[in-house]
Amino acid sequence: MLKNRTRRNITMSISCKHKIIRILLVLYWLTLFVLAHIPMPQYVQRAGVSDKCLHFLAYLLLTFLFWFAIRPDEKVNWRKAAVWCVLFIVTGYGAIDEVVQSLVGRTCDAMDIAANLAGVLTGLLLISFFTFWSAALFVAGIIIFGITNLLQANLAELLPFPNTIFHVFAFATFTALWLRNIHLHTQRRIPDKKWLIRALTVPTGFLITVKLCSVLLGRYFTPQETIASMGTIIAVTAAVYIRALLHKTSVLKK
């Protein structure tokens, strides 16, 4: 009876996750389409944002969502047709989209198509080795690092408040994904001191790495965004820890 209930809960969880991924894919693809077919804002042009980096990151995320929307919790198998269909559809869409952009005053650039392809291949290679939650962690890390350090523009100077909001959201997402991976790959379900150390080490180490690379690359960043990022890491970890303790207490009372 207990096994059947557990299986039913897992099935419901997978189904719910699958639906959410499909919804996110539709919303993200529509957003990507709209942004690609409106004139580029003047402040973005003045800032000299690297559109090749943006193309790479955009199609990396699109590939991730597209794959798991049609193959939930499956790794890429290059011997099967599904991966080649995804490669053809997403890359083909990127090429057609690039040509159509000329209608809104943008130029068709072969290097943009190459950046799209690089993003698609990177996404598929990641999913070749990792299932959904682990791949999501890597994709989030690549996007955070890319937006923070590989854009030509300094977001901290251009858009200080949105930049701080981005860091809060980005490191909240990264930390939540890391905690989910810990939950899936550890035998110990009740958090303890070792769990806290493990939970904080990777997100904090990633934050330090990103900021050290900012220094090496000559990027400008503010103390506010770093403090906000660290505070978010601690807040998310504390929330998960407290929730687990409350759940443990309620189970013991029963």
C-alpha contacts under 8 A as a table, 3 or more apart, distances in Angstrom:
res1	aa1	res2	aa2	distance
1	M	4	N	5.16
1	M	5	R	6.27
2	L	5	R	5.09
2	L	6	T	6.14
3	K	6	T	5.03
3	K	7	R	6.13
4	N	7	R	5.12
4	N	8	R	6.08
5	R	8	R	4.98
5	R	9	N	6.16
6	T	9	N	5.11
6	T	10	I	6.23
7	R	10	I	5.12
7	R	11	T	6.13
8	R	11	T	5.11
8	R	12	M	6.16
9	N	12	M	5.10
9	N	13	S	6.05
10	I	13	S	5.01
10	I	14	I	6.16
11	T	14	I	5.19
11	T	15	S	6.10
12	M	15	S	5.05
12	M	16	C	6.06
13	S	16	C	5.15
13	S	17	K	6.13
14	I	17	K	5.09
14	I	18	H	6.00
14	I	72	P	7.98
15	S	18	H	5.05
15	S	19	K	6.27
16	C	19	K	5.19
16	C	20	I	6.29
17	K	20	I	5.10
17	K	21	I	6.17
18	H	21	I	5.14
18	H	22	R	6.31
18	H	68	F	7.58
18	H	69	A	6.35
18	H	72	P	6.39
19	K	22	R	5.16
19	K	23	I	6.25
19	K	69	A	7.98
20	I	23	I	5.09
20	I	24	L	6.09
21	I	24	L	5.06
21	I	25	L	6.04
21	I	65	L	6.40
21	I	68	F	7.11
21	I	69	A	5.73
22	R	25	L	5.00
22	R	26	V	6.30
22	R	65	L	7.54
22	R	66	F	7.92
22	R	69	A	5.18
23	I	26	V	5.26
23	I	27	L	6.24
24	L	27	L	5.15
24	L	28	Y	5.81
24	L	65	L	7.49
25	L	28	Y	5.15
25	L	29	W	5.90
25	L	62	L	7.21
25	L	65	L	5.57
25	L	66	F	6.43
25	L	69	A	7.36
26	V	29	W	5.26
26	V	30	L	6.12
27	L	30	L	5.24
27	L	31	T	6.14
28	Y	31	T	5.04
28	Y	32	L	6.04
28	Y	62	L	7.56
29	W	32	L	4.97
29	W	33	F	6.09
29	W	62	L	7.17
30	L	33	F	5.06
30	L	34	V	6.21
31	T	34	V	5.17
31	T	35	L	6.12
32	L	35	L	5.26
32	L	36	A	6.08
32	L	58	A	7.79
33	F	36	A	5.20
33	F	37	H	6.37
34	V	37	H	5.28
34	V	38	I	6.48
35	L	38	I	5.68
36	A	97	D	7.76
36	A	101	Q	6.84
37	H	101	Q	5.85
37	H	104	V	6.13
38	I	104	V	6.31
39	P	104	V	6.14
39	P	105	G	6.65
39	P	106	R	7.17
40	M	44	V	6.89
40	M	45	Q	6.97
41	P	44	V	5.40
41	P	45	Q	6.56
42	Q	45	Q	5.07
42	Q	46	R	6.20
43	Y	46	R	5.03
43	Y	47	A	6.04
44	V	47	A	5.06
44	V	48	G	6.45
44	V	49	V	6.17
45	Q	48	G	5.31
45	Q	49	V	6.77
47	A	152	Q	7.40
47	A	153	A	5.18
47	A	154	N	7.88
47	A	158	L	7.56
48	G	152	Q	5.87
48	G	153	A	5.87
49	V	151	L	5.62
49	V	152	Q	5.08
49	V	153	A	5.24
50	S	53	C	5.48
50	S	54	L	6.54
50	S	150	L	7.72
50	S	151	L	5.28
50	S	152	Q	5.57
50	S	153	A	7.76
51	D	54	L	4.86
51	D	55	H	6.01
51	D	112	D	7.57
52	K	55	H	5.07
52	K	56	F	6.21
52	K	111	M	7.30
52	K	112	D	5.73
52	K	115	A	5.71
53	C	56	F	5.11
53	C	57	L	6.22
53	C	115	A	7.32
53	C	146	G	7.19
53	C	150	L	6.89
53	C	151	L	6.76
54	L	57	L	5.21
54	L	58	A	5.88
54	L	151	L	8.00
55	H	58	A	5.12
55	H	59	Y	6.14
55	H	112	D	6.48
55	H	115	A	5.76
55	H	116	N	5.45
55	H	119	G	7.46
56	F	59	Y	5.51
56	F	60	L	6.05
56	F	115	A	4.95
56	F	116	N	5.20
56	F	117	L	7.65
56	F	118	A	6.27
56	F	119	G	4.39
56	F	120	V	7.84
57	L	60	L	5.02
57	L	61	L	6.31
57	L	119	G	6.20
57	L	142	I	7.86
57	L	143	I	6.06
57	L	146	G	7.44
58	A	61	L	5.46
58	A	62	L	6.21
58	A	116	N	7.79
58	A	119	G	7.43
59	Y	62	L	4.74
59	Y	63	T	5.91
59	Y	90	V	7.88
59	Y	116	N	5.54
59	Y	117	L	7.71
59	Y	119	G	5.04
59	Y	120	V	5.68
60	L	63	T	5.31
60	L	64	F	6.31
60	L	116	N	7.85
60	L	119	G	4.24
60	L	120	V	5.28
60	L	121	L	7.88
60	L	122	T	6.62
60	L	123	G	5.11
60	L	139	V	7.49
61	L	64	F	5.05
61	L	65	L	6.25
61	L	119	G	7.99
61	L	123	G	7.37
61	L	139	V	6.99
62	L	65	L	5.30
62	L	66	F	5.94
62	L	90	V	7.93
62	L	120	V	7.88
63	T	66	F	5.02
63	T	67	W	5.97
63	T	86	V	7.60
63	T	90	V	7.02
63	T	119	G	7.80
63	T	120	V	5.60
63	T	123	G	5.89
63	T	124	L	7.11
64	F	67	W	5.47
64	F	68	F	6.44
64	F	123	G	5.83
64	F	124	L	7.43
64	F	127	I	7.74
64	F	136	A	7.83
64	F	139	V	7.93
65	L	68	F	5.46
65	L	69	A	5.93
66	F	69	A	5.10
66	F	70	I	6.58
66	F	86	V	7.52
67	W	70	I	5.51
67	W	71	R	5.74
67	W	72	P	7.52
67	W	86	V	6.98
68	F	71	R	4.74
68	F	72	P	4.45
68	F	73	D	6.73
68	F	74	E	7.47
68	F	132	F	7.19
69	A	72	P	6.07
71	R	74	E	5.62
72	P	132	F	7.47
73	D	131	T	5.66
73	D	132	F	5.54
74	E	131	T	6.19
74	E	132	F	7.62
75	K	127	I	5.31
75	K	128	S	5.17
75	K	129	F	6.72
75	K	130	F	6.40
75	K	131	T	5.62
76	V	83	V	6.34
76	V	124	L	6.60
76	V	125	L	7.67
76	V	127	I	5.55
76	V	128	S	4.41
76	V	129	F	7.75
77	N	80	K	5.69
77	N	83	V	6.83
77	N	128	S	6.58
78	W	81	A	7.59
78	W	83	V	6.16
78	W	84	W	7.55
80	K	83	V	6.49
80	K	84	W	7.62
81	A	84	W	5.37
81	A	85	C	6.21
82	A	85	C	5.09
82	A	86	V	6.28
83	V	86	V	5.15
83	V	87	L	6.14
83	V	124	L	7.66
84	W	87	L	4.91
84	W	88	F	5.99
85	C	88	F	5.12
85	C	89	I	5.97
86	V	89	I	5.18
86	V	90	V	5.95
87	L	90	V	5.62
87	L	91	T	5.81
87	L	120	V	6.82
87	L	121	L	7.65
88	F	91	T	5.37
88	F	92	G	5.57
89	I	92	G	5.12
89	I	93	Y	5.96
90	V	93	Y	5.09
90	V	94	G	6.19
90	V	120	V	7.33
91	T	94	G	5.03
91	T	95	A	6.28
91	T	113	I	7.86
91	T	116	N	6.80
91	T	117	L	5.90
91	T	120	V	7.10
92	G	95	A	5.14
92	G	96	I	6.19
93	Y	96	I	5.19
93	Y	97	D	5.85
94	G	97	D	5.06
94	G	98	E	6.10
94	G	113	I	6.46
94	G	116	N	6.47
95	A	98	E	5.15
95	A	99	V	6.53
95	A	113	I	5.75
96	I	99	V	5.21
96	I	100	V	6.25
97	D	100	V	5.10
97	D	101	Q	6.18
98	E	101	Q	5.28
98	E	102	S	7.55
98	E	107	T	7.95
98	E	108	C	5.47
98	E	109	D	7.17
98	E	112	D	7.63
98	E	113	I	7.12
99	V	102	S	6.07
99	V	108	C	5.43
100	V	103	L	5.84
101	Q	104	V	5.62
101	Q	105	G	6.93
101	Q	106	R	5.42
101	Q	107	T	6.78
101	Q	108	C	6.81
102	S	105	G	5.18
102	S	106	R	4.75
102	S	107	T	5.30
102	S	108	C	6.23
103	L	106	R	7.17
108	C	112	D	7.97
109	D	112	D	5.34
109	D	113	I	6.87
110	A	113	I	5.12
110	A	114	A	6.32
111	M	114	A	4.83
111	M	115	A	6.11
112	D	115	A	4.97
112	D	116	N	6.19
113	I	116	N	4.98
113	I	117	L	6.23
114	A	117	L	5.04
114	A	118	A	6.16
115	A	118	A	4.98
115	A	119	G	6.25
116	N	119	G	5.15
116	N	120	V	6.29
117	L	120	V	5.03
117	L	121	L	6.11
118	A	121	L	5.23
118	A	122	T	6.02
119	G	122	T	5.16
119	G	123	G	6.15
120	V	123	G	5.20
120	V	124	L	6.26
121	L	124	L	5.11
121	L	125	L	6.01
122	T	125	L	5.13
122	T	126	L	6.18
123	G	126	L	5.22
123	G	127	I	6.33
123	G	139	V	7.70
124	L	127	I	5.09
124	L	128	S	6.14
125	L	128	S	4.93
125	L	129	F	6.97
126	L	129	F	5.61
126	L	130	F	6.13
126	L	135	A	6.20
126	L	138	F	7.89
127	I	130	F	4.95
127	I	131	T	6.17
127	I	132	F	7.59
127	I	135	A	6.04
130	F	133	W	7.92
130	F	134	S	5.63
130	F	135	A	5.25
131	T	134	S	5.80
131	T	135	A	5.82
132	F	135	A	5.22
132	F	136	A	5.91
133	W	136	A	4.99
133	W	137	L	6.32
133	W	177	L	6.74
133	W	180	R	7.24
133	W	181	N	6.34
134	S	137	L	5.18
134	S	138	F	6.56
134	S	177	L	7.91
134	S	181	N	6.48
135	A	138	F	5.19
135	A	139	V	6.12
136	A	139	V	5.09
136	A	140	A	6.02
136	A	177	L	7.15
137	L	140	A	5.20
137	L	141	G	6.18
137	L	174	F	6.31
137	L	177	L	5.64
137	L	178	W	6.49
138	F	141	G	5.02
138	F	142	I	6.15
139	V	142	I	5.16
139	V	143	I	6.17
140	A	143	I	5.19
140	A	144	I	6.10
140	A	170	A	7.70
140	A	173	T	7.60
140	A	174	F	6.19
141	G	144	I	5.18
141	G	145	F	6.06
141	G	174	F	6.86
142	I	145	F	5.20
142	I	146	G	5.88
143	I	146	G	5.02
143	I	147	I	6.01
144	I	147	I	5.40
144	I	148	T	5.99
144	I	170	A	6.54
145	F	148	T	5.16
145	F	149	N	5.80
145	F	150	L	7.31
145	F	210	V	6.16
146	G	149	N	5.44
146	G	150	L	4.85
146	G	151	L	6.82
147	I	150	L	6.09
147	I	151	L	5.89
148	T	151	L	6.87
148	T	155	L	7.77
148	T	210	V	7.59
148	T	214	S	7.69
149	N	210	V	7.51
149	N	213	C	7.21
149	N	214	S	5.81
149	N	217	L	7.39
149	N	219	R	6.78
151	L	154	N	7.35
153	A	158	L	7.50
154	N	157	E	5.53
154	N	158	L	6.20
154	N	219	R	6.71
154	N	220	Y	6.33
154	N	221	F	7.87
155	L	158	L	4.86
155	L	159	L	5.36
155	L	160	P	6.60
155	L	163	N	5.92
156	A	159	L	5.75
156	A	160	P	4.60
156	A	161	F	7.98
156	A	163	N	5.78
156	A	164	T	7.82
156	A	220	Y	6.88
156	A	221	F	5.83
156	A	222	T	6.71
157	E	160	P	5.78
157	E	220	Y	7.73
159	L	162	P	5.62
159	L	163	N	5.79
160	P	163	N	5.07
160	P	164	T	6.39
161	F	164	T	5.22
161	F	165	I	6.38
162	P	165	I	4.93
162	P	166	F	6.00
163	N	166	F	5.01
163	N	167	H	6.36
163	N	225	E	7.43
164	T	167	H	5.11
164	T	168	V	6.33
164	T	224	Q	7.21
164	T	225	E	5.00
164	T	228	A	7.03
165	I	168	V	5.13
165	I	169	F	6.21
166	F	169	F	5.23
166	F	170	A	5.79
167	H	170	A	5.01
167	H	171	F	5.95
167	H	225	E	6.33
167	H	226	T	7.98
167	H	228	A	7.11
167	H	229	S	5.66
168	V	171	F	5.59
168	V	172	A	5.99
168	V	225	E	7.88
168	V	228	A	6.04
168	V	229	S	5.32
168	V	232	T	5.94
169	F	172	A	5.13
169	F	173	T	6.13
170	A	173	T	5.22
170	A	174	F	6.19
171	F	174	F	4.85
171	F	175	T	5.86
171	F	203	P	7.48
171	F	229	S	5.90
171	F	232	T	6.56
171	F	233	I	6.34
172	A	175	T	5.25
172	A	176	A	6.06
172	A	229	S	7.88
172	A	232	T	5.74
172	A	233	I	6.12
172	A	236	V	6.42
173	T	176	A	5.15
173	T	177	L	6.13
174	F	177	L	5.21
174	F	178	W	6.18
174	F	203	P	7.00
175	T	178	W	5.02
175	T	179	L	6.15
175	T	199	A	7.91
175	T	203	P	5.80
175	T	233	I	6.01
175	T	236	V	6.90
175	T	237	T	7.33
176	A	179	L	5.14
176	A	180	R	6.17
176	A	236	V	6.84
176	A	237	T	7.78
177	L	180	R	5.01
177	L	181	N	6.29
178	W	181	N	5.08
178	W	182	I	6.32
178	W	199	A	7.32
178	W	202	V	7.74
178	W	203	P	7.56
179	L	182	I	4.99
179	L	183	H	6.20
179	L	199	A	6.23
179	L	237	T	7.68
180	R	183	H	5.03
180	R	184	L	6.29
181	N	184	L	5.11
181	N	185	H	6.08
182	I	185	H	5.28
182	I	186	T	5.85
182	I	199	A	7.65
183	H	186	T	5.80
183	H	189	R	6.74
186	T	189	R	7.25
188	R	191	P	7.28
190	I	244	A	6.46
190	I	245	L	7.31
190	I	248	K	7.40
191	P	194	K	7.74
191	P	195	W	5.26
191	P	196	L	6.93
191	P	241	Y	6.28
191	P	244	A	6.91
191	P	245	L	7.60
192	D	195	W	5.10
192	D	196	L	6.29
193	K	196	L	5.02
193	K	197	I	6.27
194	K	197	I	5.15
194	K	198	R	6.17
195	W	198	R	5.11
195	W	199	A	5.84
196	L	199	A	4.95
196	L	200	L	6.11
196	L	237	T	7.70
196	L	241	Y	7.96
197	I	200	L	5.39
197	I	201	T	5.88
198	R	201	T	5.27
198	R	202	V	6.90
199	A	202	V	6.68
199	A	203	P	7.49
199	A	237	T	6.78
200	L	203	P	5.86
200	L	204	T	5.92
200	L	233	I	7.22
200	L	234	I	7.28
200	L	237	T	7.18
201	T	204	T	5.31
201	T	205	G	5.77
202	V	205	G	5.01
202	V	206	F	5.97
203	P	206	F	5.02
203	P	207	L	6.15
203	P	233	I	6.78
204	T	207	L	5.05
204	T	208	I	6.23
204	T	230	M	7.01
204	T	233	I	7.35
205	G	208	I	5.12
205	G	209	T	6.10
206	F	209	T	5.01
206	F	210	V	6.14
207	L	210	V	5.18
207	L	211	K	6.30
207	L	226	T	7.94
207	L	229	S	7.61
207	L	230	M	7.72
208	I	211	K	5.22
208	I	212	L	6.02
209	T	212	L	5.12
209	T	213	C	6.12
210	V	213	C	5.21
210	V	214	S	6.25
211	K	214	S	4.79
211	K	215	V	6.40
211	K	221	F	7.87
212	L	215	V	5.11
212	L	216	L	6.32
213	C	216	L	4.93
213	C	217	L	5.94
214	S	217	L	5.15
214	S	218	G	5.99
214	S	219	R	4.71
214	S	220	Y	6.95
214	S	221	F	7.50
215	V	218	G	5.08
215	V	219	R	5.83
215	V	220	Y	7.46
216	L	219	R	7.62
221	F	225	E	7.26
221	F	226	T	7.99
222	T	225	E	5.62
222	T	226	T	6.80
223	P	226	T	5.16
223	P	227	I	6.05
224	Q	227	I	5.18
224	Q	228	A	5.95
225	E	228	A	5.01
225	E	229	S	6.02
226	T	229	S	5.08
226	T	230	M	6.19
227	I	230	M	5.17
227	I	231	G	5.94
228	A	231	G	5.06
228	A	232	T	6.08
229	S	232	T	5.10
229	S	233	I	6.33
230	M	233	I	5.09
230	M	234	I	6.33
231	G	234	I	5.19
231	G	235	A	6.02
232	T	235	A	4.98
232	T	236	V	6.05
233	I	236	V	5.46
233	I	237	T	6.18
234	I	237	T	5.20
234	I	238	A	5.94
235	A	238	A	5.10
235	A	239	A	6.05
236	V	239	A	5.10
236	V	240	V	6.32
237	T	240	V	5.30
237	T	241	Y	6.11
238	A	241	Y	4.99
238	A	242	I	5.99
239	A	242	I	5.26
239	A	243	R	6.08
240	V	243	R	5.10
240	V	244	A	6.19
241	Y	244	A	5.21
241	Y	245	L	6.31
242	I	245	L	5.06
242	I	246	L	6.15
243	R	246	L	5.14
243	R	247	H	6.15
244	A	247	H	5.04
244	A	248	K	6.13
245	L	248	K	4.99
245	L	249	T	6.19
246	L	249	T	5.05
246	L	250	S	6.22
247	H	250	S	5.16
247	H	251	V	6.22
248	K	251	V	5.17
248	K	252	L	6.23
249	T	252	L	5.15
249	T	253	K	6.28
250	S	253	K	5.18
250	S	254	K	6.50
251	V	254	K	5.27
